[in-house]
């Protein structure tokens, strides 16, 4: 195994002033769990606990929802003019950007993501708030006039308390994807961050306070999905749930929302194909497909983890791709030279390594296949996986069909456009797809027929906040982004005004009124 590692460091970096205990944030105050329950949070480089966090239960969720409902029913936030809310959102963005270095260090320490990829997360999170600040000011709705008789317009109202359940990969930035449009719309929120990575979520309370967000608009409950998350989903005073996570959890949430007919937005798992035709820009396709699956440690829902390559260039592609994968720098996430860091948690590490072993019996191993041969001193127990490349992967193989969510890729050959499309659509997932070809007609035809909520042509994943984000099939329900996010967090009430005489069919007789009182 030839995977390179980052230079040995004398000691694993630990951010300054790291908290030893994380609390909930409810109604403007930090509090512990009502029952005193806690759980340990691990550093993925050492796999040792570095702090405890309050473990939310039903009582804690009840308190958070009550605070959010009070702020919605009786507080100023839902009734403020869009421009007033926008000013607060921009101050939030300023406060996020001011913590960029601290956030990157905390995010890398908590998740194992390389520091080079954690940097910039604050900028992206801040941009989410600036985007929705602009959007709610510029937003307009339809008005329809029936000449001489009626005027019809839309009255948009925030729905209420939004329950936000977020994942552990790039947690802070993904939390901002939900927090920004929900708060911009005038809703109040209860955030349940992922239990593996609660550290950066603890920054939100101070950021919101500094920006002047009224108490109770933002509430945070730490804890596990089966306790805190479940209580939030089932709470009768939470009419909306926005969830990002795996598809099986999404199915449970879908069922639990049914009892109260809650609004749902769910961005779930993926097994996204990257289709490389023989006429593609070969070097650009190699660069993009390597980045697309090995960046963020492979822990990304839109990873192009199935690469379909046309037969004419298949052998060359596999050779170059595997050679490059072997030179990817694996090691200390805080080293700027590191390209793949430690996986987030031992549970997830065991899952990914299990798929690596499955792949060895299903396909041809070209690179990786286990842990890196050497690691920085003191990090031998970290959750490290060498970038792993399998070739000749059959369409019915588990590593072709199932989401691995790690630095593992499956490469499969195809001959015709029709075969490529069949292979691309041959999974339960439909989140993203990537198409590499110089044939414009083929690119658009393929994009319009592939079963994916998002398609990138001759590009890796580049996010445009104005466009819809979400998947089809087992990859999601509903879409967010731009006005679609505002639509999700608001009710759109149609108001009809009569301008002329009312022409109503007459039922009954005018002289039929009773007079014998």
C-alpha positions in Angstrom: 0.0 0.0 0.0 1.6 3.2 -1.1 -0.7 5.8 0.4 1.4 8.8 1.7 1.0 10.3 5.1 1.4 13.8 6.4 4.6 14.6 8.3 4.9 13.3 11.8 3.9 15.9 14.4 5.0 15.9 18.0 1.5 16.2 19.4 -2.0 16.2 18.0 -3.3 19.8 17.9 -6.0 20.7 20.4 -7.8 24.0 20.1 -7.4 26.5 22.9 -10.2 27.0 25.5 -11.9 23.7 24.4 -15.0 23.3 26.5 -15.2 20.3 28.9 -19.0 20.2 28.9 -21.6 21.3 26.3 -25.1 22.4 27.5 -28.4 22.9 25.8 -29.4 26.4 24.9 -33.1 27.1 25.7 -35.0 30.3 25.8 -31.7 32.4 25.8 -29.9 30.4 28.5 -27.5 27.5 28.7 -28.9 24.6 30.7 -28.2 21.0 31.5 -30.6 18.2 30.9 -33.6 18.1 33.3 -32.5 14.6 34.3 -28.8 15.4 34.3 -28.0 12.9 31.5 -24.8 13.4 29.6 -22.8 11.6 26.9 -19.2 11.6 25.9 -17.8 13.2 22.7 -14.8 11.7 21.0 -11.9 13.2 19.2 -11.6 11.1 16.0 -7.8 11.3 15.9 -7.3 9.7 19.3 -10.8 8.2 19.6 -10.7 9.4 23.2 -13.4 11.5 24.9 -12.5 15.2 25.2 -15.8 16.5 26.7 -19.3 15.6 27.8 -22.5 17.0 26.4 -26.0 17.2 27.9 -28.1 14.4 26.6 -31.6 15.7 25.7 -34.7 13.7 26.5 -38.4 14.4 26.2 -38.4 17.0 29.0 -35.6 19.0 27.4 -37.3 19.0 24.0 -40.5 20.1 25.7 -38.7 23.0 27.3 -37.0 24.0 24.0 -40.3 23.8 22.0 -42.1 25.8 24.7 -39.5 28.5 24.5 -39.6 28.6 20.7 -43.4 28.6 20.7 -43.6 31.5 23.2 -41.1 33.4 21.1 -43.2 32.7 18.0 -46.6 33.5 19.6 -45.7 36.5 21.7 -42.3 37.7 20.6 -41.4 40.3 18.0 -39.5 38.1 15.5 -42.3 36.8 13.3 -43.9 40.2 13.0 -40.7 42.2 12.1 -40.4 43.7 8.7 -38.2 41.7 6.3 -35.6 44.6 6.3 -35.4 44.4 10.1 -34.9 40.7 10.1 -32.3 41.1 7.3 -30.2 43.5 9.4 -30.0 40.8 12.1 -29.1 38.1 9.5 -26.3 40.2 8.2 -25.0 40.8 11.7 -25.1 37.0 12.2 -23.0 36.6 9.0 -20.5 39.2 10.4 -20.2 37.3 13.7 -19.7 34.0 11.9 -17.0 35.4 9.7 -15.2 36.9 12.8 -14.9 33.3 14.2 -13.5 31.7 11.0 -10.2 30.5 12.4 -11.7 29.3 15.6 -14.5 27.5 13.8 -12.1 25.7 11.4 -10.0 24.5 14.3 -13.0 23.2 16.2 -14.7 21.7 13.2 -11.5 19.8 12.3 -10.9 18.7 15.9 -14.5 17.4 16.2 -15.0 15.8 12.8 -11.6 14.7 11.6 -11.9 16.7 8.4 -8.7 18.2 7.0 -8.1 21.8 8.1 -7.6 22.9 4.5 -11.3 21.8 3.9 -12.6 23.2 7.2 -11.3 26.6 6.3 -13.9 28.4 4.3 -16.8 26.8 6.1 -17.4 30.0 8.1 -17.5 32.0 4.8 -20.0 29.5 3.3 -22.1 29.6 6.5 -22.0 33.4 6.5 -23.0 33.5 2.8 -26.1 31.5 3.6 -27.3 34.2 6.0 -26.4 37.0 3.7 -28.2 35.2 0.8 -31.5 34.8 2.7 -31.2 38.4 4.1 -31.2 39.6 0.5 -33.9 37.2 -0.5 -36.5 38.1 2.1 -36.1 41.8 1.3 -36.4 41.2 -2.5 -39.1 38.6 -2.2 -42.4 39.2 -4.0 -45.5 37.1 -4.5 -48.1 37.0 -7.2 -51.1 39.2 -7.4 -53.9 38.5 -9.9 -56.5 41.0 -11.0 -59.8 40.0 -12.5 -60.7 43.3 -14.3 -63.6 45.0 -12.7 -64.5 42.3 -10.2 -61.7 40.9 -8.1 -58.1 41.2 -6.8 -56.3 38.2 -5.6 -52.9 38.2 -3.7 -50.7 36.0 -1.6 -50.2 36.6 2.1 -47.1 34.7 3.2 -46.8 33.8 6.9 -44.2 31.9 8.9 -45.5 28.6 10.0 -44.2 28.3 13.5 -41.6 26.3 15.4 -39.3 24.4 13.0 -37.4 21.3 14.1 -34.0 21.1 12.5 -32.0 17.8 12.6 -28.6 18.0 11.1 -25.7 15.6 10.2 -22.1 15.3 11.4 -20.3 16.0 8.1 -19.4 19.7 7.9 -21.9 20.2 10.7 -21.7 24.0 11.2 -22.1 24.9 7.5 -25.0 22.4 7.0 -26.7 23.8 10.1 -26.5 27.2 8.5 -28.4 25.8 5.5 -31.4 25.2 7.7 -31.0 28.0 10.3 -30.7 30.8 7.8 -33.9 30.3 5.8 -36.0 29.2 8.8 -35.0 32.3 10.8 -35.2 34.6 7.8 -38.8 33.4 7.2 -39.8 34.5 10.7 -40.0 31.0 12.2 -38.4 30.0 15.5 -36.3 26.9 15.7 -35.1 24.0 17.8 -31.9 22.6 16.5 -30.8 19.0 17.3 -27.2 18.7 16.0 -25.6 15.3 15.4 -24.4 13.6 18.5 -21.0 12.7 17.0 -20.1 16.4 16.4 -21.8 18.9 18.8 -18.8 21.1 19.3 -19.3 23.8 16.6 -23.0 23.9 17.1 -22.3 25.4 20.6 -21.0 28.5 18.8 -24.4 29.5 17.5 -25.9 30.8 20.7 -23.2 33.4 21.2 -23.3 34.4 17.5 -27.1 34.9 17.7 -26.9 36.8 21.0 -24.2 39.1 19.6 -26.3 39.8 16.5 -29.4 40.7 18.5 -31.7 37.7 17.7 -34.5 37.7 20.4 -34.3 35.1 23.0 -36.3 31.9 22.2 -36.0 32.3 18.5 -33.0 29.9 18.5 -32.9 26.8 20.8 -30.5 23.9 20.8 -30.9 20.4 22.3 -28.0 18.0 22.1 -28.6 14.3 22.2 -29.2 11.1 20.3 -31.6 10.6 17.4 -33.7 8.0 19.2 -34.3 10.2 22.2 -33.9 13.9 21.5 -34.5 13.7 17.8 -37.5 11.4 18.2 -39.1 13.7 20.8 -38.6 16.7 18.5 -40.2 14.9 15.5 -43.2 13.7 17.5 -43.8 17.0 19.3 -47.3 18.3 18.5 -46.2 22.0 18.7 -43.5 21.5 15.9 -45.3 21.7 12.6 -42.1 21.4 10.4 -39.2 19.0 10.4 -36.1 19.6 8.2 -33.8 16.6 8.3 -30.5 15.7 6.7 -29.2 12.2 7.2 -29.3 8.6 6.1 -32.3 7.2 4.3 -33.3 4.6 6.9 -33.6 7.3 9.5 -35.6 9.4 7.1 -38.1 6.6 6.7 -38.6 6.5 10.5 -39.1 10.3 10.6 -41.5 10.2 7.7 -43.7 7.7 9.6 -43.5 9.7 12.9 -44.5 12.9 11.2 -47.6 11.4 9.8 -49.6 11.5 13.1 -49.5 15.3 13.1 -49.4 15.8 9.3 -46.1 17.7 9.7 -44.4 19.5 6.8 -41.2 17.6 5.9 -38.0 18.4 4.0 -35.6 15.5 3.9 -32.2 15.3 2.2 -31.1 11.7 2.6 -28.4 9.3 1.3 -26.8 9.0 -2.0 -24.8 6.7 -4.3 -24.2 9.2 -7.0 -22.8 8.2 -10.3 -20.0 10.1 -12.2 -20.3 9.1 -15.9 -17.1 9.6 -17.9 -17.5 9.2 -21.7 -14.5 8.6 -24.0 -14.7 12.1 -25.4 -14.4 13.8 -22.0 -11.5 16.0 -21.0 -9.6 13.1 -19.4 -7.4 15.1 -17.0 -10.3 17.2 -15.8 -12.5 14.1 -15.2 -9.7 12.5 -13.2 -9.2 15.6 -11.1 -12.9 16.0 -10.5 -13.8 12.4 -9.7 -10.9 12.1 -7.3 -12.0 15.2 -5.5 -15.6 14.2 -5.7 -15.2 11.1 -3.6 -12.1 11.7 -1.4 -12.7 15.3 -0.3 -14.4 15.6 3.1 -13.0 12.1 3.8 -15.6 10.7 1.5 -18.2 11.6 4.1 -20.5 13.6 1.8 -24.0 12.7 0.6 -23.2 13.9 -3.0 -20.0 12.0 -3.4 -19.5 10.6 -6.8 -18.8 7.1 -5.3 -19.8 5.2 -8.5 -17.6 6.1 -11.5 -18.9 4.7 -14.8 -16.3 4.8 -17.5 -16.7 4.2 -21.2 -14.8 1.0 -22.4 -12.4 2.8 -24.8 -10.7 4.7 -21.9 -11.5 2.3 -19.0 -8.1 0.7 -18.6 -6.2 3.9 -18.8 -8.7 5.6 -16.4 -8.4 2.9 -13.8 -4.6 3.0 -14.0 -4.3 6.7 -13.6 -7.0 7.0 -11.0 -5.5 4.3 -8.8 -2.0 5.7 -9.1 -3.3 9.2 -8.0 -5.3 7.7 -5.2 -2.2 6.0 -3.8 -0.5 9.4 -3.5 -3.3 11.1 -1.6 -1.9 12.5 1.7 -3.7 10.8 4.7 -2.9 11.9 8.3 -3.3 14.5 10.9 -6.4 16.6 10.1 -4.8 19.8 11.4 -1.8 19.5 9.0 -2.4 21.8 6.0 -0.9 19.2 3.7 -3.4 16.5 4.7 -6.1 15.7 2.1 -7.9 12.8 3.9 -8.2 12.9 7.7 -9.8 10.6 10.3 -13.3 9.3 9.9 -15.7 10.9 12.4 -16.3 8.1 14.9 -15.3 4.5 15.6 -18.9 3.3 14.7 -18.7 4.9 11.3 -15.1 3.6 10.8 -16.2 0.0 11.5 -19.0 0.5 8.9 -16.7 1.8 6.2 -14.0 -0.9 6.9 -16.8 -3.5 6.7 -17.6 -2.3 3.2 -13.9 -2.4 2.3 -13.8 -6.1 3.2 -17.0 -6.8 1.3 -15.5 -5.0 -1.8 -12.5 -7.3 -1.7 -14.8 -10.3 -2.4 -16.8 -8.4 -5.0 -14.3 -6.6 -7.2 -10.7 -5.9 -8.1 -8.8 -3.8 -5.5 -6.6 -1.2 -7.2 -5.6 1.0 -4.2 -6.0 1.2 -0.5 -8.1 -1.6 1.1 -7.3 -0.9 4.8 -5.6 1.5 7.1 -2.6 3.5 5.9 0.7 1.7 6.6 2.1 4.6 8.7 0.5 7.4 10.7 1.7 10.4 12.7 3.0 9.5 16.1 0.3 9.3 18.7 -2.4 8.9 16.1 -2.2 5.2 15.5 -5.6 4.6 17.1 -7.4 7.2 14.9 -10.2 6.3 12.5 -8.0 6.3 9.4 -8.9 4.6 6.1 -6.6 4.7 3.1 -8.3 6.0 -0.1 -9.7 2.7 -1.6 -10.4 2.1 -5.3 -12.3 -0.9 -6.6 -12.6 -1.7 -10.3 -14.7 -4.1 -12.4 -17.6 -3.6 -10.0 -20.8 -5.4 -11.0 -24.1 -3.6 -10.9 -25.5 -6.0 -8.2 -22.4 -5.6 -5.9 -23.1 -4.2 -2.5 -20.4 -1.6 -2.9 -22.2 -0.5 -6.1 -25.6 -0.4 -4.5 -25.1 0.7 -0.9 -24.0 4.0 0.5 -20.6 3.7 2.2 -20.0 7.3 3.1 -16.2 7.1 3.2 -13.1 7.2 1.0 -14.1 4.2 -1.1 -15.0 4.3 -4.8 -16.4 1.7 -7.3 -15.4 1.9 -11.0 -17.5 0.1 -13.6 -17.1 0.0 -17.4 -19.9 0.7 -20.0 -20.1 0.6 -23.8 -23.1 2.6 -24.9 -25.0 5.7 -23.7 -28.0 3.4 -23.0 -26.0 1.1 -20.8 -24.5 4.1 -18.9 -27.9 5.4 -18.2 -29.2 2.0 -17.0 -26.2 1.7 -14.7 -26.5 5.2 -13.4 -30.2 4.7 -12.5 -29.7 1.2 -11.1 -29.8 2.1 -7.4 -32.5 3.1 -4.9 -30.8 6.5 -4.6 -31.2 9.6 -6.7 -29.3 12.5 -5.2 -26.7 13.7 -7.6 -25.0 12.8 -10.9 -21.9 14.0 -12.7 -21.5 13.7 -16.5 -18.3 14.2 -18.4 -18.5 14.6 -22.1 -17.7 17.1 -24.9 -20.9 16.3 -26.7 -23.4 18.9 -25.7 -26.4 17.1 -27.0 -25.4 13.9 -25.2 -24.8 15.9 -22.0 -28.2 17.5 -21.9 -30.0 14.3 -23.0 -28.3 12.3 -20.3 -28.9 14.9 -17.6 -32.6 15.0 -18.4 -33.0 11.2 -18.2 -30.8 10.4 -15.2 -32.7 9.8 -12.0 -31.1 12.5 -9.8 -32.2 15.6 -8.1 -29.1 17.5 -9.2 -26.8 17.0 -12.2 -23.4 18.6 -12.8 -22.1 18.6 -16.4 -18.3 18.7 -16.7 -18.0 19.8 -13.1 -17.8 18.5 -9.6 -20.3 19.6 -6.9 -20.5 23.4 -7.0 -23.5 24.8 -5.0 -25.7 27.7 -6.2 -27.9 28.8 -3.3 -30.6 30.0 -5.7 -31.1 26.5 -7.2 -33.0 23.6 -5.7 -31.1 21.1 -3.5 -32.5 17.7 -2.9 -32.9 14.2 -4.3 -35.4 11.7 -5.7 -36.2 8.1 -4.9 -34.6 7.2 -1.5 -32.5 10.3 -1.5 -35.0 12.7 -0.3 -38.4 14.3 0.0 -38.8 18.0 -1.0 -36.2 20.4 -2.0 -34.6 23.5 -0.4 -32.6 26.4 -1.8 -33.7 29.9 -2.8 -37.4 30.5 -2.8 -38.1 26.8 -2.2 -36.6 27.2 1.3 -38.9 30.2 1.9 -41.8 28.2 0.6 -41.1 25.4 3.1 -41.0 27.6 6.2 -44.0 29.8 5.3 -47.7 29.3 4.6 -48.9 30.9 1.4 -52.4 32.2 2.1 -54.5 33.3 -0.9 -56.6 36.4 -0.2 -59.5 37.3 -2.6 -61.1 40.8 -2.6 -64.3 41.6 -4.5 -64.1 44.9 -6.3 -67.4 45.1 -8.0 -70.9 43.8 -7.4 -71.2 40.3 -6.0 -73.1 38.0 -8.4 -74.2 35.1 -6.2 -76.8 32.6 -7.3 -79.9 33.1 -5.0 -81.0 30.2 -2.9 -84.4 30.3 -1.3 -87.0 33.2 -1.3 -86.6 36.7 0.1 -90.1 36.5 1.7 -89.3 33.3 3.6 -88.0 35.0 6.8 -89.9 34.2 9.9 -91.9 37.1 11.5 -93.7 35.4 14.4 -91.2 35.9 17.2 
